Amino acid sequence: MQKNKVENLILGGGLSGLSVAYYLGGDYLILEKENEPGGYCRTIHDNDYVWDYAGHFYHFQTEKYKKLFLSLVDESEIIRQRKNTKIYYRGRMVDYPFQTNIHELEKEEFIECLYDLYFRDKEASYSDFLTMLYAKFGKAITEKFLKPYNEKLYATDLHNLDKDAMGRFFPYADFEQVMKSMGKEVKKTYNDDFMYLKCGTGYFIDRLYEKLDTSRVKLGCEVIYINENEKWVKTNDGMTFYYENLINTIPFNNFLELVGDKESTELSKKLSYNKVLVFNMGFDKPSLKYKNEHWVYYPSKEQNFYRVGFYNNILNQDKLSIYVEIGFPKQKDNVDIANELEKTKRGLKEVGVIDNNMRLMKKNAILMDPAYVHISTEELKLVGKAFGKFEEKQIYMLGRYGRWTYNCMEDCIQLADDLARKLKEK
Ligand SMILES: Cc1cc2nc3c(=O)[nH]c(=O)nc-3n(C[C@H](O)[C@H](O)[C@H](O)COP(=O)(O)OP(=O)(O)OC[C@H]3O[C@@H](n4cnc5c(N)ncnc54)[C@H](O)[C@@H]3O)c2cc1C
């Protein structure tokens, strides 16, 4: 037996890494580069303010994972909310999703949207996201909200995304559903009802972490090289770990760089994604205008942010506590945080989130890199082929970024459960 050999070596101690360890049990080791577990599901506490890495809210479609969540967190910690989300459109608030709430627009714009929706080219074929938007929703709905908003978020030409790039997270609606919504028959979206935790999303991570054998978790331990043929990895403290199975949850583009051969490096360069800069901001007073909204979408290029979330409205707190999200392309190096903060403060005033009487008491900035993977047909093929090649060498990809996909926390838990079962049955 080689020294430092483990049956299941898990790269990354975010939700996916912790979940797969939870379901596997037995001989595992997690290597996590940060000094605390949780990855993007961590929470920051700054005096009265509770901030995530951009708001992380819980919604479940599978009873099994909902039960797991409820069994690990105290009932008294849970806040249940019926989603209240808006779009800030030309100075007024329109309910989200835009496509089923066009009747809330000014009369001329409403008629324009309806006309374009009805007379859209129903026979048009489409394979990319932007062409799909025009084909399904017509010109006006696409150009007033869907195109500018998603361009701001994804920071890319939407022709580069696959038509199903957002999967079930995109609120599709046909003509009939748009008409029905005017009669107030509201179509459900995936997160109409969601749960949040008084101490932030990281509270669930802490409870999950407690269930693990924490002597099998190495924090502050960054993987710097992966030898896929000899089945070992090297870490920044000079250690070498051999494995039977390698489970990767670190972003696939970074994983490929760590493998480092020509083919992997070339694939890594091809992968497309955005980065999201998140400002968490705590003020001394409540917002006079935004009293109930949980989060609001901003399609206009006049503001640098695409979305603002209101922790205080979710947690039923008094003083304004928000997260602000700004999208950048992957090529953008050295995001100028000070400059973006100034633009954000200006934008928050323009849209009425803050006014001159409010003081910013606390703030922090987080760069999520990667944040949203750009899913395209061509990339799906390349990535799928690479996953197959790695699996032949007992290397398994897991999680939102390990599997290079768009998913939520529940999906990460489910993928981990499925993989653990597969490995146990081997
Ligand atoms: C803006 C935004 C908002 C979101 N909101 C929600 C929401 O409201 N609800 C929801 O359900 N989901 C939400 N998600 C999705 C959710 O964040 C992810 O599904 C989930 O956090 C992914 O967990 P993970 O463990 O797969 O990845 P990560 O959290 O990225 O974990 C990967 C881990 O690997 C570690 N790592 C990286 N490199 C190395 C290395 N070289 N060596 C060792 N360790 C390394 C990292 O430090 C990290 O801990 C959101 C995502 C984004 C981007």
Ligand as a Chemical Component Dictionary entry (heavy atoms), coordinates in Angstrom:
data_LIG
# 
_chem_comp.id                   LIG 
_chem_comp.type                 NON-POLYMER 
_chem_comp.pdbx_formal_charge   0 
_chem_comp.three_letter_code    LIG 
# 
loop_
_chem_comp_atom.comp_id 
_chem_comp_atom.atom_id 
_chem_comp_atom.alt_atom_id 
_chem_comp_atom.type_symbol 
_chem_comp_atom.charge 
_chem_comp_atom.model_Cartn_x 
_chem_comp_atom.model_Cartn_y 
_chem_comp_atom.model_Cartn_z 
_chem_comp_atom.pdbx_ordinal 
LIG C1  C1  C 0 -24.394 34.178 -8.726 1  
LIG C2  C2  C 0 -24.838 32.804 -8.293 2  
LIG C3  C3  C 0 -25.983 32.665 -7.530 3  
LIG C4  C4  C 0 -26.433 31.385 -7.160 4  
LIG N1  N1  N 0 -27.567 31.274 -6.418 5  
LIG C5  C5  C 0 -28.048 30.052 -6.089 6  
LIG C6  C6  C 0 -29.261 29.913 -5.343 7  
LIG O1  O1  O 0 -29.909 30.901 -4.937 8  
LIG N2  N2  N 0 -29.705 28.647 -5.065 9  
LIG C7  C7  C 0 -29.038 27.526 -5.474 10 
LIG O2  O2  O 0 -29.512 26.413 -5.193 11 
LIG N3  N3  N 0 -27.861 27.627 -6.166 12 
LIG C8  C8  C 0 -27.360 28.851 -6.481 13 
LIG N4  N4  N 0 -26.169 28.960 -7.184 14 
LIG C9  C9  C 0 -25.461 27.721 -7.571 15 
LIG C10 C10 C 0 -24.539 27.200 -6.446 16 
LIG O3  O3  O 0 -23.612 28.203 -6.086 17 
LIG C11 C11 C 0 -23.748 25.998 -6.959 18 
LIG O4  O4  O 0 -24.603 25.026 -7.518 19 
LIG C12 C12 C 0 -22.924 25.326 -5.844 20 
LIG O5  O5  O 0 -22.400 26.248 -4.939 21 
LIG C13 C13 C 0 -21.771 24.569 -6.482 22 
LIG O6  O6  O 0 -21.053 23.898 -5.482 23 
LIG P1  P1  P 0 -19.757 23.065 -5.865 24 
LIG O7  O7  O 0 -19.278 22.418 -4.646 25 
LIG O8  O8  O 0 -20.060 22.209 -7.050 26 
LIG O9  O9  O 0 -18.700 24.176 -6.387 27 
LIG P2  P2  P 0 -17.871 25.246 -5.526 28 
LIG O10 O10 O 0 -18.703 25.857 -4.482 29 
LIG O11 O11 O 0 -17.221 26.136 -6.530 30 
LIG O12 O12 O 0 -16.766 24.339 -4.800 31 
LIG C14 C14 C 0 -15.535 24.021 -5.387 32 
LIG C15 C15 C 0 -14.489 24.025 -4.295 33 
LIG O13 O13 O 0 -13.220 23.680 -4.867 34 
LIG C16 C16 C 0 -12.223 24.446 -4.215 35 
LIG N5  N5  N 0 -11.020 24.507 -5.066 36 
LIG C17 C17 C 0 -10.869 25.171 -6.228 37 
LIG N6  N6  N 0 -9.635  24.968 -6.727 38 
LIG C18 C18 C 0 -8.999  24.149 -5.861 39 
LIG C19 C19 C 0 -7.704  23.560 -5.828 40 
LIG N7  N7  N 0 -6.802  23.788 -6.787 41 
LIG N8  N8  N 0 -7.384  22.748 -4.787 42 
LIG C20 C20 C 0 -8.277  22.491 -3.803 43 
LIG N9  N9  N 0 -9.528  23.032 -3.782 44 
LIG C21 C21 C 0 -9.876  23.842 -4.799 45 
LIG C22 C22 C 0 -12.895 25.807 -4.012 46 
LIG O14 O14 O 0 -12.247 26.575 -3.027 47 
LIG C23 C23 C 0 -14.315 25.387 -3.624 48 
LIG O15 O15 O 0 -14.456 25.254 -2.235 49 
LIG C24 C24 C 0 -25.702 30.224 -7.562 50 
LIG C25 C25 C 0 -24.541 30.386 -8.323 51 
LIG C26 C26 C 0 -24.101 31.645 -8.680 52 
LIG C27 C27 C 0 -22.852 31.789 -9.513 53 
# 
loop_
_chem_comp_bond.comp_id 
_chem_comp_bond.atom_id_1 
_chem_comp_bond.atom_id_2 
_chem_comp_bond.value_order 
_chem_comp_bond.pdbx_ordinal 
LIG C1  C2  SING 1  
LIG C2  C3  SING 2  
LIG C2  C26 DOUB 3  
LIG C3  C4  DOUB 4  
LIG C4  N1  SING 5  
LIG C4  C24 SING 6  
LIG N1  C5  DOUB 7  
LIG C5  C6  SING 8  
LIG C5  C8  SING 9  
LIG C6  O1  DOUB 10 
LIG C6  N2  SING 11 
LIG N2  C7  SING 12 
LIG C7  O2  DOUB 13 
LIG C7  N3  SING 14 
LIG N3  C8  DOUB 15 
LIG C8  N4  SING 16 
LIG N4  C9  SING 17 
LIG N4  C24 SING 18 
LIG C9  C10 SING 19 
LIG C10 O3  SING 20 
LIG C10 C11 SING 21 
LIG C11 O4  SING 22 
LIG C11 C12 SING 23 
LIG C12 O5  SING 24 
LIG C12 C13 SING 25 
LIG C13 O6  SING 26 
LIG O6  P1  SING 27 
LIG P1  O7  DOUB 28 
LIG P1  O8  SING 29 
LIG P1  O9  SING 30 
LIG O9  P2  SING 31 
LIG P2  O10 DOUB 32 
LIG P2  O11 SING 33 
LIG P2  O12 SING 34 
LIG O12 C14 SING 35 
LIG C14 C15 SING 36 
LIG C15 O13 SING 37 
LIG C15 C23 SING 38 
LIG O13 C16 SING 39 
LIG C16 N5  SING 40 
LIG C16 C22 SING 41 
LIG N5  C17 SING 42 
LIG N5  C21 SING 43 
LIG C17 N6  DOUB 44 
LIG N6  C18 SING 45 
LIG C18 C19 SING 46 
LIG C18 C21 DOUB 47 
LIG C19 N7  SING 48 
LIG C19 N8  DOUB 49 
LIG N8  C20 SING 50 
LIG C20 N9  DOUB 51 
LIG N9  C21 SING 52 
LIG C22 O14 SING 53 
LIG C22 C23 SING 54 
LIG C23 O15 SING 55 
LIG C24 C25 DOUB 56 
LIG C25 C26 SING 57 
LIG C26 C27 SING 58 
# 
